[in-house]
Each structure stands twice: as C-alpha cells, then as structure tokens.
Amino acid sequence: MRLEDRHALRAEKAAPLVAALREELLRLQKSVLPKSTLGQAVNYTLALWKKRIRKTNPSLDGCGQA
C-alpha cells in the first residue's frame, strides 16, 4: 500500500472516531466538576483540540471547532 493510500485510509477511518471522542468530551464537560481531575483533563484536551487536530490531520479540522 502506498503512503498516500495509507494516509487517505487513516483519515477516512479516523474522522468518525475523532468526532465521537470530541462529542464525548463535550458531554463530560457538562457533567463533571471543572476542578476535578477528570474535569481538568477534559478542559485541557478541549482547549488544545483545534491545534492538535490541525497538526495531526488537517482533513479533520472541521471537527475541531471550539
């Protein structure tokens, strides 16, 4: 499999997983205390979301809106 094919396949398979992860983080953000360990982790991840998604896979940037 060529590098371009692997990249395209990875982007295709990753998009629904990344979207589901973000949805779960947003759900958790509403239900956990912000100062709890989990709340801090969720808020930290969401704060860096757009930058991380753009860096790791620019085709998923649409999922990374804060």
C-alpha atoms as an extended CHARMM CRD file, in Angstrom:
* protein
*
        66  EXT
         1         1  MET       CA              0.0000000000        0.0000000000        0.0000000000  PROA      1               0.0000000000
         2         2  ARG       CA              1.3620000000        3.3840000000       -0.9800000000  PROA      2               0.0000000000
         3         3  LEU       CA              1.9510000000        6.0860000000        1.5940000000  PROA      3               0.0000000000
         4         4  GLU       CA             -0.7670000000        8.2780000000        0.0760000000  PROA      4               0.0000000000
         5         5  ASP       CA             -3.2470000000        5.3970000000        0.2060000000  PROA      5               0.0000000000
         6         6  ARG       CA             -2.4460000000        4.7050000000        3.8530000000  PROA      6               0.0000000000
         7         7  HSD       CA             -2.8330000000        8.3800000000        4.6940000000  PROA      7               0.0000000000
         8         8  ALA       CA             -6.2130000000        8.5650000000        2.9300000000  PROA      8               0.0000000000
         9         9  LEU       CA             -7.4340000000        5.3860000000        4.6170000000  PROA      9               0.0000000000
        10        10  ARG       CA             -6.2900000000        6.6030000000        8.0300000000  PROA      10              0.0000000000
        11        11  ALA       CA             -8.0500000000        9.9440000000        7.5170000000  PROA      11              0.0000000000
        12        12  GLU       CA            -11.2320000000        8.1680000000        6.4360000000  PROA      12              0.0000000000
        13        13  LYS       CA            -11.2670000000        5.7890000000        9.4020000000  PROA      13              0.0000000000
        14        14  ALA       CA            -10.1650000000        8.3910000000       11.9500000000  PROA      14              0.0000000000
        15        15  ALA       CA            -12.8080000000       11.0330000000       11.2090000000  PROA      15              0.0000000000
        16        16  PRO       CA            -15.7530000000        9.2480000000       12.9020000000  PROA      16              0.0000000000
        17        17  LEU       CA            -13.5820000000        8.2270000000       15.8660000000  PROA      17              0.0000000000
        18        18  VAL       CA            -12.2900000000       11.7550000000       16.3730000000  PROA      18              0.0000000000
        19        19  ALA       CA            -15.8070000000       13.1790000000       16.1000000000  PROA      19              0.0000000000
        20        20  ALA       CA            -17.0970000000       10.6520000000       18.6520000000  PROA      20              0.0000000000
        21        21  LEU       CA            -14.2450000000       11.4610000000       21.0250000000  PROA      21              0.0000000000
        22        22  ARG       CA            -14.9730000000       15.1800000000       20.8190000000  PROA      22              0.0000000000
        23        23  GLU       CA            -18.6830000000       14.6020000000       21.4110000000  PROA      23              0.0000000000
        24        24  GLU       CA            -17.8700000000       12.5200000000       24.4900000000  PROA      24              0.0000000000
        25        25  LEU       CA            -15.5100000000       15.1970000000       25.8040000000  PROA      25              0.0000000000
        26        26  LEU       CA            -18.2040000000       17.8490000000       25.3730000000  PROA      26              0.0000000000
        27        27  ARG       CA            -20.7260000000       15.6090000000       27.1590000000  PROA      27              0.0000000000
        28        28  LEU       CA            -18.3020000000       15.0020000000       30.0040000000  PROA      28              0.0000000000
        29        29  GLN       CA            -17.5140000000       18.6910000000       30.2750000000  PROA      29              0.0000000000
        30        30  LYS       CA            -21.1550000000       19.3480000000       31.1710000000  PROA      30              0.0000000000
        31        31  SER       CA            -21.3550000000       16.6050000000       33.7890000000  PROA      31              0.0000000000
        32        32  VAL       CA            -18.0710000000       16.7540000000       35.7320000000  PROA      32              0.0000000000
        33        33  LEU       CA            -16.7800000000       19.3680000000       38.1140000000  PROA      33              0.0000000000
        34        34  PRO       CA            -14.2520000000       21.6310000000       36.3570000000  PROA      34              0.0000000000
        35        35  LYS       CA            -11.7390000000       21.3870000000       39.2240000000  PROA      35              0.0000000000
        36        36  SER       CA            -11.8760000000       17.5880000000       39.4150000000  PROA      36              0.0000000000
        37        37  THR       CA             -9.0620000000       15.6110000000       37.8170000000  PROA      37              0.0000000000
        38        38  LEU       CA            -11.3360000000       14.4400000000       35.0160000000  PROA      38              0.0000000000
        39        39  GLY       CA            -12.7550000000       17.9290000000       34.5440000000  PROA      39              0.0000000000
        40        40  GLN       CA             -9.2730000000       19.3890000000       34.2420000000  PROA      40              0.0000000000
        41        41  ALA       CA             -8.2750000000       16.7110000000       31.7290000000  PROA      41              0.0000000000
        42        42  VAL       CA            -11.3920000000       17.2940000000       29.6290000000  PROA      42              0.0000000000
        43        43  ASN       CA            -10.9670000000       21.0680000000       29.6580000000  PROA      43              0.0000000000
        44        44  TYR       CA             -7.2770000000       20.7850000000       28.8080000000  PROA      44              0.0000000000
        45        45  THR       CA             -7.9860000000       18.4430000000       25.8930000000  PROA      45              0.0000000000
        46        46  LEU       CA            -10.7520000000       20.6360000000       24.5090000000  PROA      46              0.0000000000
        47        47  ALA       CA             -8.6180000000       23.7660000000       24.8760000000  PROA      47              0.0000000000
        48        48  LEU       CA             -5.9410000000       22.1970000000       22.6790000000  PROA      48              0.0000000000
        49        49  TRP       CA             -8.3480000000       20.3730000000       20.3780000000  PROA      49              0.0000000000
        50        50  LYS       CA             -8.2120000000       22.5800000000       17.2950000000  PROA      50              0.0000000000
        51        51  LYS       CA             -4.4410000000       22.9100000000       17.3770000000  PROA      51              0.0000000000
        52        52  ARG       CA             -3.9410000000       19.1520000000       17.8780000000  PROA      52              0.0000000000
        53        53  ILE       CA             -6.3580000000       18.0940000000       15.1590000000  PROA      53              0.0000000000
        54        54  ARG       CA             -4.9080000000       20.5360000000       12.6540000000  PROA      54              0.0000000000
        55        55  LYS       CA             -1.3880000000       19.3390000000       13.4260000000  PROA      55              0.0000000000
        56        56  THR       CA             -2.0930000000       15.5990000000       13.3290000000  PROA      56              0.0000000000
        57        57  ASN       CA             -4.6100000000       15.5050000000       10.4970000000  PROA      57              0.0000000000
        58        58  PRO       CA             -5.6220000000       18.6800000000        8.6360000000  PROA      58              0.0000000000
        59        59  SER       CA             -8.5250000000       16.8930000000        6.9350000000  PROA      59              0.0000000000
        60        60  LEU       CA            -10.2360000000       16.5580000000       10.3510000000  PROA      60              0.0000000000
        61        61  ASP       CA            -10.0020000000       20.2600000000       11.1620000000  PROA      61              0.0000000000
        62        62  GLY       CA            -13.7560000000       20.6660000000       10.7020000000  PROA      62              0.0000000000
        63        63  CYS       CA            -14.2620000000       18.5620000000       13.8360000000  PROA      63              0.0000000000
        64        64  GLY       CA            -12.0120000000       20.8230000000       15.8490000000  PROA      64              0.0000000000
        65        65  GLN       CA            -14.1540000000       23.8660000000       16.2720000000  PROA      65              0.0000000000
        66        66  ALA       CA            -14.1060000000       25.1240000000       19.8280000000  PROA      66              0.0000000000
